[in-house]
Amino acid sequence: MARNRRTKYRVRIRKFLNRDPQYPAFIIGIVEDTSGIPDDDKDQAWNWGDIELELGDCFRRVSFDFQMGTRRERMNSLHKINQMEEAVNAMRDAIEREVHSRNARPRTRRKSKR
């Protein structure tokens, strides 16, 4: 008899990255919670939980794969997301500094083209 199990998630998020809805950049992150699946599950469903990270801008889309089948793959997936976090945080900090720098500059009017 098949078990009816409601899928639980550790993370299930979808965000639009631009304030203007005309520009549909997005991020989707999903990590299924497999902790409720028994260790002796005959299909080892706990080993195949959904893990997904997708980023899209207005023209392109990229998906990142996080293998979890073996201990080595799990360690590599954790390393991968940690490296991505480090890079994103460095970019955020640099953009924040650049925004403050540019906002502090005197404003000049652009010359109109005739």
C-alpha angles and dihedrals in degrees: 000000000000118000117239102220124174110224113244125197134210087199130009111163138152121183135175110227101206126064091219109074089210087077107060103197109153148173126211122189125181130173115172117217107233096171092104094058111097118246090236095056104143093223093044087229088169088071095057104050116149116265117174138164119179130174125188136178126188093287111016139047131200130188125197122214120218110190114205104170098106136027090251092051091049091052090049091049090052090048090050095053091044091054090049091050091051092051094045092048091049090050092048092051092048093047090049091053091046092050091053091046094051094043090055093057119101114263118241128187117243116239111249118238116237 
